[in-house]
Amino acid sequence: MPMLKAFEKRLHSILRDVIREFGTPFYIYDERGIIENGEALEATFADFYGFQEFFAVKACPNLEILKIMRRIGFGFDCSSTPELIMSKWHVGASGEDIIFTSNNTSLEEFKTAEETNCILNLDDITMIPKVPKFPKLICFRYNPGQFRTGSQFIGNPVEAKYGIRDDQIIEAYRQARERGALHFGLHTMIYSNQLDYTYMLETVRMLLKIAERIHYIGIPLDFINIGGGIGIPYRPQQTPFNMPAFADESRKLLEGFRERFDFVPKFFMECGRYITGPYGVLVATVINRMSKYREYVGLDACMSALMRPAIYGAYHHITVLGGEERPIKVVDVIGSLCENNDKFAKQRELPETKEGDIVIIHDAGAHGYAMGFNYNGRLRPKELLLCQNGDVKLIRREEHVQDYLKTFDFEPRTIKPKKDEV
């Protein structure tokens, strides 16, 4: 969607000065907008059955951003050893402030999770005997299969690699209890970038039905976790997710559950995109204007910095700084990667551009830098923070060629393998 007006006003008035100091390309995040958005989420669910938001680290894994999340009061949703290390030892979260959702998990990852004393969220029933030291609190990720539909990002639940099957879920809790677990949670996530709050409401309803089945084997759940998946309106014509309505109607479902069973599980979620997505942009410079069979605007950034349009066909709104009064042209906006899908936009109507113009790619505050890569030897850009007091500070430097070559700096090692006897 077009930049949120307050963020746009704060950024546009200083952007050229920021570029003179830092150069392009760069990501820049709006601290004030992120905090206000996070606090609004907290207020919406205030006194809401033990509500806790666990920020999805994968959305924006920058230490300064994670520190902001911690100040708001959020925990962290992690899915790898580096994310656990960042959350625990660099940001200061501890114990049940962290959820580790495993998928095809290694023994080393289980050991790191044990060291953080986090909430372990198991993704498959076969993982239960593989956990070295089984925790007292355990959670399972549920896959409803044919009972729900998914999205292009996560896939059809029947085909998805995530979660425990419906016919296995009760047995998973039985086995966990046998291994010594005393407290239990239930998690699911089957959709990404969902704007229809009624879909997410059905997820709450679904989890409460599973909670009821688990209750009948003598296990009252400590919490349910609806995961992430709440979206943002990338396109101007899209309607934002109705969070107040979702909270109100979810509360009614939880109250109904409490009336029936005389207890109610806590309510967790793992928003990432919803928190930071609208409050980050990728800023780049036009370095070429080319005319082939189409008209092309070439930037000094490429899909290695923002891959969503290339791999998902995702839409990101684009503006040209100072281009409001210019004639409109239809162009493809491209990078320099040796891939024809290295395009931020295809056949997009934009103000006429020239070399040196500044282009702003909106809603890049989640799953932007985080999904970057180094194909073609392309290097990831710097990240900046527009602070609440108006300062702009560097919060991650750009990659250098030396970083790209760093993994070739190692002690030589060679072996002479022995052939196995046949």
C-alpha positions, 0 to 999 in steps of 0.5 A: 500500500502507499506508505503510511502518511506519517512515515512518508512525511518523516522520511521524505523530508530528510531522505536526500540528506540521508542518501548524501551520508549513507548512499544507496541502496539501503533499507530504512525502518521507522522506529516510531511507527513500529513502536506505535503499531506494536503498542496498539496490538498490545492495547487491543489484547490487553487483559486478554487471557494471558495474551502474548505476542512472539515477534517472528524473528525471520521477518526482520532479524536485525538486533536493533529491531529485536531490541525494540520488540523487547522494549514493547514487551514481545517475546520471539518466535524462532526457527533456527539456532542463529535466531535463538542465539540472537534472541537469548544472548544478544537481546536478553529474552529468556525462558518462556519469552522464546518459542522455538518451532522446529521443522526437520530439526537437528540434534544440535538445534534441540540442544541449543533450544534446551540451553535457552530454556525456551518453549519447544514447539514440535512439528512432527510426532517422530521428534518426541523421542529425539528430544535429548532432555524433554522439557516440562512444557511442550507445544505441538504444531497442528496441521489440519490437512483437508479441513483447512485451506492454505496459501501459496507461501505455506501451501495446501495443508495436505501437501505442506511439510509443517505440522502433526496430522489430525489423526496423530495429534492426540497420540503426540500429547500422550507420548509427551506426557509419558516423557514427563511433560507437565504443561502443554500448548497447541500451535498452528499456522496454515496461512501467510499474509491473510487480510480476512480476519474471519479466516483467522477467527476460524483458526481460533475456533479450530484450535479450541476444538482440538483443545477440547479433544485434548482435554478429554484425555486429561490434558488442559492446555496452558495456551493456544498459539494461532501463529503468524500469517496476519497480513498487510495491504500491499496494494492501494485498494486492499483493506487492512486486517481488522484487528479489533474485530478479530480480538472481540470475536476471539474473546467470545470464543474463549469465553464460551470455552471457559463456560464449558470447561471452567478454564481457558488457555492463554492466547498467543500469536506470532506476528512478524509482517504485521508489526514491521512490514509497513514501517520499512522501505528499500531505497534505491537509485536509478542507474540506467534507463533502457529501451528494449521491447519494453521500457526498463528502469534499472536500479542499484538494488536487485532481487538479492536485496528483495526477492519477494516479487521474483519468487512470489510475484508479490506486489510492492508499491513503488514511488519516485521521490519528487515525481508527482507531477511527471507524466506516467510511463509503463515500465519494468523496474529491474536489478542487475542480476543474471536472472530475467525474473530480477524485477521489482515490478512488471509493466508498472505505471510510474512517473517518468524517471531519469538516471539519478532519481530516487526510488522507494519500494514500500512495505519492505519491513518484513521478509525483505532483507531477511530473505537476501542472498548472494547469487552472482556475488551480489552483496546485501545492502545496509539497514538504517533506523529512523529513530523516534528523535529524528536521528538516522543511524546505521543498524547493519552495514552493507556487505563487502567483497571481503565478507563474500570471500570470508568463507575461503579463509580457513585452515587447509584440510585434506583426507585420503578416504579409505574404501569400504570393504564390499 
